Amino acid sequence: MKDLSIVIPTLNEEENVKVLINILNRLYKEAEILVVDSGSKDKTKDIALKLNAKVVEAGNGLCRAVLEGIKEAKNNFIVVMDADLQHPPELVKEIYENLKHNDIVVGTRFNREDYGNLSFIRYFISKTANFTARKFLNIKINDPMSGFFGVKKDLAKKINEERCVKEGYKVLFDILKQFSDIKIKEVRYKFQIRKEGKSKLGLKHLIFLIKSFIK
């Protein structure tokens, strides 16, 4: 997959990033792997470099990191995924293959089972955000808040970053709200259990999400 770039935003993910990059190197030997780091204080960047991933420095915010990674990616087919192993690496191939015939391909959680062991509160918040986003965007996809997606570089070049809340974490939503006439495909996946470390989500991210709806 010489024409595939995999963008991984990170912040203190030393326990997970080694495992993830090793899996990606095994499954997608010729793909470009970009670790976009938002100021990790641990060994995340050192580990990534030792495993021949490209490391890009970014400021605060997952959205900012993803946008920076997309700009730095050398290939036209780009897959964005988290470093915490909650997005199954094996599904990258399916997203990549579908991206050849679509502008954006979204890894989607369709029902409660697909959310794995996510707490009821976080599940409720996610479903409510998705419902609101679908109404806001007037598009018929199930998971516009997904952090696991593929996008073509040609489309990404048209993103207006002024309409993105870079401190936030729902970058797919910030992209989708800017385009109406694009081809979108969904592929189903089950949210995996975080292997190591703690989730970075908090009340401030809900505030950032509200800003995304307004901006």
Buried (B, 14 or more C-beta within 10 A) or exposed (E): BEBBBBBBBBBBBBBBBBBBBEBBBEEBEEBBBBBBBBBBEBBBBEBBEEBEBBBBEBEEBBBBBBBBBBBBBEBBBBBBBBBBBBBBBEBBBBBBBBBEEBBBBBBBBEEEEBBBEBEEEEBEBBBEBBEBBBEBBEBEBBBBBBBBBBBBBEBBEEBEEEEBBBBBBBBBBBBBBBBEEBEBBBBBBBBBEBEEBEEBEEEEBEEBBBBBBEE
